């Protein structure tokens, strides 16, 4: 935001001048229950390569009371615009800054939360990307590592956790003092403080002589739901797998995992003190896919202890490598670790991560994996599907290209050479070249320095007997979206081709060919002379990153027999291809619905089921011909009710279909069913109508006018937790009245007192797909408000509003025209422009898909 930016050139200049030795940080949280501000005192010791030079340190705070550089008091008014100038540095320097820093309710800096269950205050820090400076004066860039020593004053009876092991508190009376030992050399953004009356469960990881203390924390109001043993089990599997593959012991003294309230991301890899969103403490029944997602996040953050924390990127242009490596590591660990509950993790990767990447890579904001990060505003909008999912997909392809054993040998050499330091991509690629013997310069240029996605299609001919006479793989490079930088390119791909035969009602793989694909066409002589199988699947095993299309015969077989694949990964790849074709307007929404109705009944992977359910609902809401949409929604709702009633009692599928029906129920009978389940007058064998499902049911009843404010209030009395308050706020915003919409809009846009989670809940309830007419007047209000919102709110809060309230449901050329007029006249900051341009692209895509669905309907009617 204004005044808080830092450019890459400024960071380079400062890194060339300074070497930071240590920070001593004293934070007084004794008045945290009252909120407001807290006292932060920082002493930082550093050297300067050029005595007499000037520099600056970063701080975001309401005020400072002391700035002393090398014994010389600096004027307090020199602190301005998030910086404290440091004139006339010596060769060796000591700086003391005492500031009054502010608690936040936005999930940035030091977040303060009051639990409505016990009235107690809970604090935690979130510093990535540039928010350590909200808690202590710091040189806020990843390559100025240092040792950090925290001293914390906090109320008696609290738990206080940081990167170093928690010491015994000192003192008497209402407050205590925790004096932590110094950390190793780490970056500012992975330091952490978590404080409050959290409760913990403790254990150890042991391997030979190695003992690592383990802790899992949450609020007392969630303690009954904390399945610490399951969390420790996944954590130990990660320790075993990563220490073996990295040939490097865990680098920190302990490993705590803390489930904290109102957390903006899934988790944050603070060294030795990982913070997670506490929705991962499941207070109601969830499907196995939710446990798998939690395990993935646990392993992702654990992998960061080595890749990101022990060895850290020099600047944020290698953020992709940091996140992509951890994303790849979480999946390969789940697939291969002894005792893993989710050995089919690559199915989830294809279903979730790849789909996210493909979507992001087709936006006007697409960019090379190695993005040009010129400043902090660039990086804060770059936590996207390219950085995480495409990067991880490309790393998976790189592993296939160089070999897994050689890949991990290169990683081992990388850790040995750069422990506790900072690196660039070239350092990792150099290590991989040494161990694999592959020249990766051309690979890097093709995959990391270009944007966009390739399409792979089969070309084959058969004779009268069905014998293949020619087979090749065609590669296309579709033009990048308008406004995207760069040009589309063909790339080298390492892929497998799977041949599947229909045998006794099952699609069984009978042959697999692995090969390199390069250029516009690659011949595959291995298939010539063989009988054409039922299905030929390009990119089988999902080795490469590309959109895949099926030949006509294979598509027809898959449409009829998608659920017949004997393993989950080829099913996921076919589902993903069908979804991508729907988004591209190559497959009509009504045909995607038909595929879902026929295929989901036999789909056993619950993660795939839930993903397709979400995609069908999105397709019907956004991509269906408006004249046919209601018919499609009715078909989908009827199917959801049928599957719910047919599902095995107590199964994950039963719960998933209950939620799917709750998202779309529309007939009086369907709404009566939801109301009956909520009231307890209707029961379905095995379906637990617990706290979370009750809110799901009520939300739909409220949105359709079947439940009112009194019902919301009654439910909130049953569940007066923070989560209950968020669900109630969402329900109130979902009410189908002009008054409810005006109230919700004002609470988010015109006021700024909502916490990040409550604001997100209100936005989610506001945008109901069945309420387009009610929402139409807010398109004009949106464009009048968002620049002011962006310029006056924090990044996280403004991003929620700008993206969440964009009039995406108003799918019409006029929405595009209004957006274009605003972009041309408002002179938005680059980050704000990107958010709006991405939102505009969704409407443009929806118009194209709606036209394709309309054309399909016309053809069916013979028009």
ZIDA-V94291 format. One record per residue. RES is the residue in three letters. PHI is phi in whole degrees, 0 to 359 (NA if undefined). OMEGA is omega in degrees with one decimal (999 if undefined). D_FIRST is the distance of its C-alpha to the first C-alpha in whole Angstrom. Layout:
BEGIN
<<RES	PHI	OMEGA	D_FIRST> <RES	PHI	OMEGA	D_FIRST>>
END
This chain:
BEGIN
<<UNK	NA	-175.3	0> <UNK	306	176.1	4> <UNK	84	-176.5	6> <UNK	248	-176.4	6> <UNK	278	174.3	7> <UNK	217	-179.6	11> <UNK	272	178.7	13> <UNK	296	179.9	16> <UNK	295	176.3	18> <UNK	298	179.5	17> <UNK	295	178.2	18> <UNK	299	-179.2	21> <UNK	298	-178.6	22> <UNK	291	179.8	21> <UNK	294	178.0	23> <UNK	291	-176.6	26> <UNK	271	-167.9	26> <UNK	248	165.4	26> <UNK	230	-174.7	28> <UNK	266	-179.5	26> <UNK	270	-171.3	29> <UNK	200	170.0	28> <UNK	238	166.3	26> <UNK	242	-170.3	28> <UNK	240	-179.5	26> <UNK	244	-175.6	27> <UNK	241	-179.1	25> <UNK	254	-178.5	27> <UNK	252	-173.7	27> <UNK	295	179.5	30> <UNK	256	-175.2	28> <UNK	298	-179.1	26> <UNK	296	179.4	28> <UNK	273	-179.1	27> <UNK	79	-179.4	24> <UNK	84	-177.7	21> <UNK	235	176.6	21> <UNK	223	-178.5	23> <UNK	277	178.6	24> <UNK	232	177.6	23> <UNK	241	-176.6	25> <UNK	234	169.6	24> <UNK	243	-178.6	27> <UNK	239	-179.9	26> <UNK	248	-175.0	29> <UNK	204	177.2	28> <UNK	249	177.8	30> <UNK	233	-179.0	29> <UNK	288	-178.6	31> <UNK	233	178.0	31> <UNK	304	-177.4	32> <UNK	95	179.7	31> <UNK	287	177.2	28> <UNK	253	172.5	25> <UNK	209	179.1	21> <UNK	202	173.8	19> <UNK	238	-173.0	18> <UNK	262	176.4	14> <UNK	200	171.2	14> <UNK	241	-174.3	12> <UNK	201	176.1	14> <UNK	297	-179.6	16> <UNK	187	176.2	18> <UNK	236	178.3	21> <UNK	242	-179.2	24> <UNK	201	172.6	25> <UNK	225	-177.0	25> <UNK	233	178.6	28> <UNK	247	178.2	28> <UNK	53	177.7	31> <UNK	81	-177.4	33> <UNK	250	179.3	31> <UNK	289	175.7	29> <UNK	261	-178.3	26> <UNK	298	-177.9	25> <UNK	296	-179.0	23> <UNK	289	176.3	21> <UNK	289	175.6	20> <UNK	286	-179.6	17> <UNK	203	173.1	14> <UNK	58	174.6	11> <UNK	70	179.7	11> <UNK	223	171.2	14> <UNK	244	178.7	17> <UNK	295	178.8	20> <UNK	238	-176.5	23> <UNK	275	171.4	25> <UNK	57	-179.0	29> <UNK	293	172.9	29> <UNK	266	176.1	32> <UNK	296	175.7	33> <UNK	238	-170.4	33> <UNK	229	170.3	30> <UNK	228	-179.0	29> <UNK	240	174.2	26> <UNK	241	177.7	26> <UNK	229	174.5	23> <UNK	247	-174.2	24> <UNK	224	168.4	21> <UNK	259	-177.4	20> <UNK	261	-172.5	18> <UNK	253	166.3	17> <UNK	292	177.2	18> <UNK	236	169.3	16> <UNK	236	-175.4	17> <UNK	250	-177.5	14> <UNK	81	179.8	16> <UNK	237	-178.5	13> <UNK	68	178.5	14> <UNK	257	-176.0	18> <UNK	277	-179.7	18> <UNK	244	-176.9	21> <UNK	225	173.9	24> <UNK	249	-178.4	27> <UNK	281	-179.3	30> <UNK	294	-179.7	32> <UNK	287	-176.8	35> <UNK	245	-180.0	35> <UNK	73	-177.0	33> <UNK	273	-178.5	32> <UNK	259	-179.6	28> <UNK	231	-177.0	27> <UNK	239	168.3	24> <UNK	201	178.1	22> <UNK	258	170.7	19> <UNK	220	-168.9	17> <UNK	251	-179.2	15> <UNK	281	11.5	15> <UNK	266	-168.8	13> <UNK	239	-170.1	11> <UNK	245	168.9	12> <UNK	298	-179.6	15> <UNK	295	173.4	14> <UNK	278	-177.0	14> <UNK	241	176.7	17> <UNK	208	176.5	19> <UNK	296	-173.7	18> <UNK	206	169.6	18> <UNK	274	-164.7	18> <UNK	275	173.6	15> <UNK	205	-167.4	17> <UNK	291	-174.8	20> <UNK	269	173.4	22> <UNK	256	-179.0	23> <UNK	286	179.2	25> <UNK	198	169.8	26> <UNK	270	-176.2	29> <UNK	242	176.0	27> <UNK	240	-178.7	29> <UNK	258	168.7	28> <UNK	236	-172.2	30> <UNK	233	170.9	29> <UNK	257	-175.0	31> <UNK	209	-179.3	31> <UNK	301	175.9	33> <UNK	300	-180.0	37> <UNK	94	178.1	37> <UNK	279	165.2	34> <UNK	263	177.0	33> <UNK	231	-175.6	31> <UNK	233	176.7	30> <UNK	218	-177.3	28> <UNK	291	179.2	28> <UNK	270	178.4	32> <UNK	304	-177.3	35> <UNK	287	178.3	35> <UNK	277	171.7	37> <UNK	290	179.8	40> <UNK	290	-178.5	38> <UNK	246	172.4	40> <UNK	108	-179.5	41> <UNK	224	176.6	42> <UNK	87	-172.6	41> <UNK	279	-178.6	38> <UNK	230	175.8	36> <UNK	228	179.6	36> <UNK	237	176.9	35> <UNK	252	-179.7	34> <UNK	251	-177.2	34> <UNK	276	176.4	33> <UNK	284	-178.3	34> <UNK	296	174.3	32> <UNK	277	164.2	31> <UNK	290	-179.0	31> <UNK	283	-178.7	29> <UNK	227	179.5	26> <UNK	275	-177.8	22> <UNK	302	-169.8	20> <UNK	288	178.1	18> <UNK	251	168.8	21> <UNK	282	-173.9	22> <UNK	201	167.9	23> <UNK	224	175.2	24> <UNK	231	-174.0	26> <UNK	216	179.4	28> <UNK	147	179.7	30> <UNK	282	174.5	33> <UNK	296	174.1	33> <UNK	248	-175.6	36> <UNK	233	171.3	37> <UNK	238	-169.1	39> <UNK	233	-179.6	40> <UNK	202	179.4	42> <UNK	221	166.3	42> <UNK	254	-179.5	42> <UNK	237	174.2	45> <UNK	211	-174.1	46> <UNK	62	179.3	49> <UNK	273	-177.0	49> <UNK	280	175.0	45> <UNK	229	178.1	44> <UNK	242	176.4	40> <UNK	296	179.4	39> <UNK	241	175.5	38> <UNK	222	173.5	36> <UNK	230	-174.6	35> <UNK	236	169.5	33> <UNK	203	174.0	32> <UNK	288	178.3	32> <UNK	303	-178.1	36> <UNK	291	177.2	35> <UNK	251	-171.6	35> <UNK	302	-177.5	38> <UNK	294	-178.8	40> <UNK	260	-174.3	38> <UNK	283	178.9	37> <UNK	267	-172.8	39> <UNK	299	-178.4	39> <UNK	299	179.0	42> <UNK	296	178.7	41> <UNK	293	178.3	37> <UNK	296	-179.6	39> <UNK	298	178.2	41> <UNK	297	-179.2	39> <UNK	299	179.3	37> <UNK	296	176.7	40> <UNK	300	177.8	41> <UNK	295	177.2	38> <UNK	302	-179.3	39> <UNK	301	-173.8	42> <UNK	292	-174.3	41> <UNK	289	179.8	38> <UNK	295	176.9	40> <UNK	290	-175.7	43> <UNK	291	-178.1	41> <UNK	271	-176.0	39> <UNK	49	-175.9	42> <UNK	208	-179.0	39> <UNK	293	175.9	40> <UNK	308	-166.7	37> <UNK	271	-175.6	35> <UNK	245	-169.3	34> <UNK	278	-179.6	36> <UNK	203	-179.9	35> <UNK	220	176.5	34> <UNK	255	175.7	32> <UNK	234	-170.9	31> <UNK	240	-179.6	29> <UNK	264	-167.5	28> <UNK	241	-174.2	26> <UNK	278	172.4	25> <UNK	57	-178.2	22> <UNK	273	-171.9	20> <UNK	289	-176.3	18> <UNK	255	173.5	19> <UNK	286	179.9	23> <UNK	192	178.2	23> <UNK	220	-169.5	22> <UNK	276	176.6	24> <UNK	310	-174.3	24> <UNK	300	176.3	27> <UNK	73	-177.3	30> <UNK	212	-174.7	28> <UNK	283	175.9	27> <UNK	257	-179.9	25> <UNK	235	169.6	26> <UNK	294	-172.7	25> <UNK	278	166.6	28> <UNK	294	175.0	29> <UNK	286	167.5	31> <UNK	268	-167.7	33> <UNK	279	-178.3	35> <UNK	268	175.7	36> <UNK	222	179.3	38> <UNK	296	174.1	40> <UNK	230	178.7	38> <UNK	279	179.1	39> <UNK	299	178.4	40> <UNK	299	178.6	37> <UNK	291	176.4	35> <UNK	293	177.0	36> <UNK	295	178.7	36> <UNK	298	177.7	32> <UNK	295	178.4	32> <UNK	300	177.8	34> <UNK	300	-179.9	32> <UNK	294	177.2	29> <UNK	303	-177.5	31> <UNK	290	177.0	32> <UNK	302	-177.1	29> <UNK	291	178.1	28> <UNK	295	177.3	31> <UNK	300	178.5	31> <UNK	296	-179.2	28> <UNK	302	175.1	30> <UNK	268	-172.8	31> <UNK	265	-177.2	29> <UNK	130	-178.0	25> <UNK	260	175.7	26> <UNK	293	173.9	30> <UNK	243	-168.7	29> <UNK	236	175.9	25> <UNK	301	178.0	23> <UNK	289	178.7	23> <UNK	216	-169.4	19> <UNK	288	174.6	17> <UNK	293	174.3	19> <UNK	260	172.3	22> <UNK	307	-178.8	20> <UNK	304	-177.0	22> <UNK	291	176.8	25> <UNK	303	-175.8	24> <UNK	282	-179.4	24> <UNK	295	179.7	27> <UNK	298	-179.6	29> <UNK	295	178.9	28> <UNK	291	175.2	29> <UNK	298	-175.6	32> <UNK	297	-179.0	33> <UNK	298	-177.2	33> <UNK	285	-178.1	35> <UNK	292	177.1	38> <UNK	294	179.3	38> <UNK	297	-178.7	39> <UNK	290	-168.4	41> <UNK	241	-174.1	43> <UNK	295	178.6	43> <UNK	300	177.6	46> <UNK	82	-178.8	46> <UNK	300	176.5	43> <UNK	278	-173.0	43> <UNK	230	-179.4	41> <UNK	292	176.7	43> <UNK	266	-175.8	42> <UNK	297	178.9	38> <UNK	290	171.9	38> <UNK	295	177.7	39> <UNK	297	178.2	36> <UNK	301	179.4	34> <UNK	295	-174.2	35> <UNK	283	-174.8	35> <UNK	256	-174.1	31> <UNK	293	-178.1	30> <UNK	297	180.0	31> <UNK	298	176.6	31> <UNK	298	-178.7	27> <UNK	297	-179.2	27> <UNK	299	179.2	29> <UNK	296	-177.7	27> <UNK	295	-174.3	24> <UNK	285	178.7	26> <UNK	251	176.7	27> <UNK	269	176.6	24> <UNK	300	179.8	23> <UNK	271	179.7	20> <UNK	305	-175.8	22> <UNK	208	174.4	22> <UNK	301	176.5	25> <UNK	304	172.7	24> <UNK	278	-176.3	24> <UNK	286	174.2	20> <UNK	278	-178.4	19> <UNK	257	-175.5	16> <UNK	274	-177.7	15> <UNK	199	-176.5	11> <UNK	293	178.0	9> <UNK	296	175.2	8> <UNK	299	-172.5	11> <UNK	289	-175.7	12> <UNK	289	173.7	10> <UNK	257	-176.9	12> <UNK	258	171.6	15> <UNK	277	-168.2	17> <UNK	232	-177.9	19> <UNK	291	174.2	23> <UNK	285	-175.7	23> <UNK	298	-178.1	22> <UNK	271	-164.3	24> <UNK	277	178.0	27> <UNK	294	178.6	28> <UNK	302	179.0	27> <UNK	294	178.1	30> <UNK	296	179.4	32> <UNK	290	174.5	32> <UNK	297	177.2	33> <UNK	299	176.6	36> <UNK	295	178.3	37> <UNK	298	177.5	37> <UNK	299	177.2	39> <UNK	296	-176.8	41> <UNK	287	-176.5	42> <UNK	261	-175.6	42> <UNK	97	-174.5	44> <UNK	295	-178.7	42> <UNK	298	-179.7	45> <UNK	292	178.5	44> <UNK	300	-177.2	40> <UNK	289	173.2	40> <UNK	297	176.4	42> <UNK	295	178.0	39> <UNK	296	178.2	37> <UNK	298	178.2	39> <UNK	297	179.9	40> <UNK	298	179.5	36> <UNK	294	-179.6	35> <UNK	296	-176.1	38> <UNK	281	-167.3	37> <UNK	233	-178.9	34> <UNK	306	179.1	33> <UNK	68	180.0	31> <UNK	246	178.8	29> <UNK	238	-174.1	27> <UNK	222	170.2	28> <UNK	242	178.5	27> <UNK	306	-177.0	29> <UNK	301	178.6	32> <UNK	293	178.8	33> <UNK	289	-178.8	33> <UNK	297	177.3	35> <UNK	298	178.4	37> <UNK	295	179.9	38> <UNK	290	176.3	39> <UNK	297	-179.7	41> <UNK	295	-175.2	43> <UNK	276	-175.6	44> <UNK	260	-174.6	44> <UNK	76	179.2	46> <UNK	269	170.7	43> <UNK	275	-173.3	42> <UNK	261	-178.4	38> <UNK	294	-179.9	37> <UNK	293	177.1	38> <UNK	301	-178.8	37> <UNK	298	-178.8	33> <UNK	297	-177.3	33> <UNK	290	-171.0	34> <UNK	262	-172.1	32> <UNK	258	-173.8	29> <UNK	250	177.7	28> <UNK	231	-179.4	29> <UNK	250	175.2	27> <UNK	98	-172.7	29> <UNK	230	177.6	32> <UNK	270	175.3	36> <UNK	243	177.4	38> <UNK	250	179.0	42> <UNK	230	174.1	45> <UNK	276	169.4	48> <UNK	236	-178.5	51> <UNK	215	175.2	55> <UNK	229	177.4	58> <UNK	229	177.3	61> <UNK	269	-176.0	65> <UNK	297	-179.4	67> <UNK	265	-179.8	67> <UNK	81	177.4	63> <UNK	273	-178.7	63> <UNK	289	178.5	60> <UNK	258	173.4	61> <UNK	203	177.7	58> <UNK	211	175.3	55> <UNK	212	177.3	51> <UNK	253	176.5	48> <UNK	267	177.3	46> <UNK	242	177.3	42> <UNK	243	174.4	40> <UNK	235	-178.5	37> <UNK	303	178.9	35> <UNK	303	177.6	33> <UNK	294	178.3	29> <UNK	302	178.1	28> <UNK	304	-179.3	27> <UNK	97	178.7	24> <UNK	286	-179.8	24> <UNK	272	175.8	24> <UNK	95	-179.7	28> <UNK	230	177.1	31> <UNK	291	-178.2	33> <UNK	222	167.9	35> <UNK	279	-174.9	38> <UNK	229	171.6	38> <UNK	281	-179.3	40> <UNK	235	168.3	40> <UNK	257	-176.0	42> <UNK	228	168.3	44> <UNK	243	173.7	46> <UNK	243	-179.1	49> <UNK	256	174.6	50> <UNK	254	-175.6	53> <UNK	239	177.3	54> <UNK	247	175.8	57> <UNK	276	-178.6	58> <UNK	231	178.7	60> <UNK	52	176.0	62> <UNK	81	179.8	59> <UNK	237	175.1	56> <UNK	269	-174.1	54> <UNK	247	178.5	55> <UNK	286	-178.8	54> <UNK	252	179.2	57> <UNK	202	176.9	55> <UNK	222	178.2	52> <UNK	240	177.0	52> <UNK	251	-175.4	49> <UNK	203	172.8	48> <UNK	267	175.9	46> <UNK	248	-179.7	45> <UNK	211	179.1	44> <UNK	80	-174.7	44> <UNK	287	-178.8	45> <UNK	211	178.6	48> <UNK	234	179.6	49> <UNK	287	177.8	53> <UNK	234	-175.7	53> <UNK	293	-177.6	57> <UNK	298	-178.1	57> <UNK	265	-177.2	57> <UNK	290	-179.7	60> <UNK	90	179.9	63> <UNK	255	178.3	62> <UNK	296	179.9	62> <UNK	297	179.8	59> <UNK	283	179.5	58> <UNK	296	-179.1	56> <UNK	226	170.2	53> <UNK	247	-173.2	51> <UNK	245	174.8	47> <UNK	286	-179.4	45> <UNK	59	173.5	43> <UNK	302	-173.8	45> <UNK	70	170.8	43> <UNK	58	-177.7	40> <UNK	285	-174.0	40> <UNK	250	178.3	38> <UNK	249	-178.9	35> <UNK	194	169.5	36> <UNK	283	-175.1	37> <UNK	241	174.9	40> <UNK	243	177.9	43> <UNK	261	171.2	46> <UNK	290	-171.9	50> <UNK	302	-178.4	51> <UNK	292	178.6	54> <UNK	294	179.1	51> <UNK	298	178.6	49> <UNK	297	179.5	52> <UNK	292	179.7	53> <UNK	294	179.0	50> <UNK	302	-177.9	49> <UNK	273	-170.0	52> <UNK	230	-175.2	52> <UNK	304	-179.2	48> <UNK	286	-173.9	49> <UNK	269	175.4	52> <UNK	301	-175.0	50> <UNK	281	177.6	52> <UNK	236	-170.1	48> <UNK	282	-173.5	45> <UNK	295	177.8	43> <UNK	297	174.5	45> <UNK	297	-179.8	44> <UNK	298	179.6	41> <UNK	295	178.5	41> <UNK	289	174.6	43> <UNK	301	-178.5	40> <UNK	296	179.0	37> <UNK	296	179.2	39> <UNK	295	179.1	40> <UNK	294	179.2	37> <UNK	296	177.0	35> <UNK	297	178.0	38> <UNK	294	179.2	37> <UNK	296	-179.3	34> <UNK	275	-178.9	35> <UNK	77	176.8	38> <UNK	272	178.0	41> <UNK	232	-177.5	42> <UNK	294	178.7	42> <UNK	304	179.9	40> <UNK	295	177.6	44> <UNK	282	174.5	45> <UNK	295	176.2	42> <UNK	300	179.2	43> <UNK	300	177.6	47> <UNK	298	179.9	46> <UNK	296	-178.7	44> <UNK	295	-179.5	47> <UNK	273	-172.6	49> <UNK	270	-174.5	47> <UNK	293	-179.4	45> <UNK	298	-179.1	49> <UNK	251	-177.7	50> <UNK	278	-176.5	46> <UNK	270	-177.5	46> <UNK	285	-173.5	43> <UNK	293	176.8	41> <UNK	297	177.4	38> <UNK	294	179.2	39> <UNK	304	-176.9	40> <UNK	293	177.9	37> <UNK	296	180.0	35> <UNK	294	176.2	38> <UNK	302	179.0	38> <UNK	296	-177.5	34> <UNK	291	177.1	34> <UNK	299	180.0	37> <UNK	298	178.2	36> <UNK	297	-179.7	33> <UNK	299	-179.6	35> <UNK	293	-179.5	37> <UNK	288	-169.5	34> <UNK	246	-169.9	33> <UNK	253	-178.5	35> <UNK	281	170.8	38> <UNK	305	-177.6	40> <UNK	307	-179.1	40> <UNK	289	-178.0	43> <UNK	253	-169.9	44> <UNK	306	-176.7	41> <UNK	299	177.0	43> <UNK	297	178.4	46> <UNK	295	178.2	44> <UNK	296	178.5	42> <UNK	295	177.4	45> <UNK	298	-178.4	47> <UNK	293	179.7	44> <UNK	295	178.5	44> <UNK	297	178.1	48> <UNK	295	179.2	47> <UNK	298	178.2	45> <UNK	295	179.3	47> <UNK	297	-179.5	50> <UNK	293	177.0	48> <UNK	300	-177.4	47> <UNK	288	-177.4	51> <UNK	269	-174.1	52> <UNK	294	178.1	50> <UNK	299	-178.5	52> <UNK	303	177.1	51> <UNK	78	-176.2	49> <UNK	278	174.1	47> <UNK	299	-179.6	44> <UNK	296	178.4	45> <UNK	298	179.7	46> <UNK	295	-179.1	42> <UNK	298	-179.9	40> <UNK	287	174.4	43> <UNK	297	178.2	42> <UNK	291	179.3	39> <UNK	296	177.6	39> <UNK	296	-179.6	41> <UNK	295	179.5	39> <UNK	280	-168.6	36> <UNK	224	-175.9	39> <UNK	308	-174.4	42> <UNK	218	-179.9	43> <UNK	281	178.8	47> <UNK	300	179.5	49> <UNK	296	179.5	50> <UNK	293	178.6	47> <UNK	292	173.8	45> <UNK	298	178.1	48> <UNK	298	178.4	48> <UNK	298	-179.3	45> <UNK	296	178.9	46> <UNK	294	177.0	49> <UNK	298	-178.9	47> <UNK	292	-177.8	45> <UNK	281	-177.0	48> <UNK	88	179.7	50> <UNK	278	176.0	52> <UNK	236	177.1	52> <UNK	231	170.8	52> <UNK	246	-174.6	51> <UNK	308	175.8	53> <UNK	92	-177.7	50> <UNK	275	179.5	47> <UNK	274	178.6	46> <UNK	274	-174.7	44> <UNK	265	-170.6	42> <UNK	305	-176.1	39> <UNK	292	179.8	36> <UNK	293	176.3	39> <UNK	301	179.2	39> <UNK	293	177.9	36> <UNK	298	178.8	36> <UNK	298	-177.3	39> <UNK	295	-178.7	38> <UNK	302	-179.6	35> <UNK	290	178.8	37> <UNK	296	177.3	40> <UNK	294	-176.1	37> <UNK	297	-179.9	36> <UNK	264	178.6	39> <UNK	81	-179.0	40> <UNK	273	176.9	43> <UNK	224	-172.6	41> <UNK	239	-178.5	40> <UNK	301	179.8	38> <UNK	298	178.3	41> <UNK	292	178.2	41> <UNK	296	180.0	37> <UNK	299	179.5	38> <UNK	297	179.7	41> <UNK	293	178.7	39> <UNK	293	175.3	36> <UNK	293	176.3	39> <UNK	289	-175.3	40> <UNK	227	-175.4	37> <UNK	270	178.1	35> <UNK	282	174.8	33> <UNK	300	178.3	29> <UNK	297	177.6	29> <UNK	297	177.6	32> <UNK	296	177.8	30> <UNK	293	179.9	27> <UNK	296	179.0	30> <UNK	295	177.9	31> <UNK	298	178.4	28> <UNK	294	178.8	28> <UNK	299	-179.2	32> <UNK	297	178.3	31> <UNK	289	-177.8	28> <UNK	274	-178.1	31> <UNK	300	-172.5	34> <UNK	274	178.2	35> <UNK	228	177.8	35> <UNK	298	-179.3	33> <UNK	295	179.9	33> <UNK	295	179.9	31> <UNK	293	179.8	28> <UNK	297	178.8	28> <UNK	296	-179.9	27> <UNK	296	-179.3	25> <UNK	302	-178.6	23> <UNK	298	-177.2	22> <UNK	294	-177.6	22> <UNK	265	-170.4	19> <UNK	269	-173.3	17> <UNK	269	174.9	19> <UNK	244	179.5	18> <UNK	221	-175.8	16> <UNK	257	179.7	19> <UNK	282	171.6	19> <UNK	290	-179.1	19> <UNK	302	-177.0	17> <UNK	286	178.9	21> <UNK	293	177.4	22> <UNK	300	179.9	19> <UNK	298	179.1	20> <UNK	294	179.3	24> <UNK	296	179.3	24> <UNK	298	179.4	22> <UNK	297	178.3	24> <UNK	287	-177.7	27> <UNK	298	-170.5	26> <UNK	270	-179.8	27> <UNK	276	-176.4	30> <UNK	295	179.8	32> <UNK	277	-173.0	35> <UNK	239	-176.1	33> <UNK	303	-177.7	32> <UNK	295	177.8	34> <UNK	297	-174.8	32> <UNK	274	-174.1	29> <UNK	306	-177.9	30> <UNK	296	-174.5	29> <UNK	275	175.7	25> <UNK	298	179.5	24> <UNK	295	179.2	24> <UNK	296	-179.8	22> <UNK	301	-175.5	20> <UNK	291	176.5	19> <UNK	284	-170.6	19> <UNK	253	-162.0	16> <UNK	290	179.0	14> <UNK	294	176.8	12> <UNK	296	176.7	12> <UNK	300	-177.0	11> <UNK	298	-174.4	8> <UNK	279	-176.6	6> <UNK	242	-180.0	8> <UNK	251	177.0	8> <UNK	291	-177.3	7> <UNK	300	-176.3	7> <UNK	298	-177.5	11> <UNK	292	-178.5	11> <UNK	292	179.0	10> <UNK	295	176.1	11> <UNK	305	-174.9	15> <UNK	287	-175.2	15> <UNK	298	-178.5	14> <UNK	280	-172.8	17> <UNK	288	-177.1	19> <UNK	257	174.6	20> <UNK	303	-175.6	20> <UNK	286	-174.9	24> <UNK	294	-178.9	25> <UNK	284	178.1	28> <UNK	273	-174.3	29> <UNK	279	-178.7	31> <UNK	200	175.5	32> <UNK	302	-178.9	32> <UNK	295	176.2	30> <UNK	296	176.8	27> <UNK	296	-178.7	27> <UNK	295	179.1	27> <UNK	296	178.1	25> <UNK	297	-179.0	22> <UNK	297	179.5	23> <UNK	296	177.9	24> <UNK	295	179.4	20> <UNK	300	-178.1	19> <UNK	285	-172.6	21> <UNK	252	-169.8	20> <UNK	277	-176.4	17> <UNK	50	-178.1	15> <UNK	289	172.6	12> <UNK	299	-176.5	9> <UNK	307	-178.9	11> <UNK	293	177.6	10> <UNK	294	177.8	10> <UNK	302	-178.8	14> <UNK	300	-179.4	15> <UNK	301	-177.0	14> <UNK	288	179.6	16> <UNK	297	177.6	19> <UNK	297	179.3	20> <UNK	294	176.9	20> <UNK	301	-177.2	23> <UNK	300	179.1	24> <UNK	294	178.3	26> <UNK	290	179.0	27> <UNK	299	177.9	29> <UNK	295	-179.1	30> <UNK	296	177.8	32> <UNK	298	179.2	33> <UNK	295	-179.2	35> <UNK	292	177.9	36> <UNK	296	177.6	37> <UNK	296	179.0	40> <UNK	295	179.5	41> <UNK	291	176.6	42> <UNK	298	179.7	44> <UNK	297	178.6	46> <UNK	296	177.8	47> <UNK	294	178.3	48> <UNK	294	178.8	50> <UNK	296	-179.0	51> <UNK	296	179.1	52> <UNK	272	178.5	54> <UNK	79	179.6	56> <UNK	278	999	54>>
END
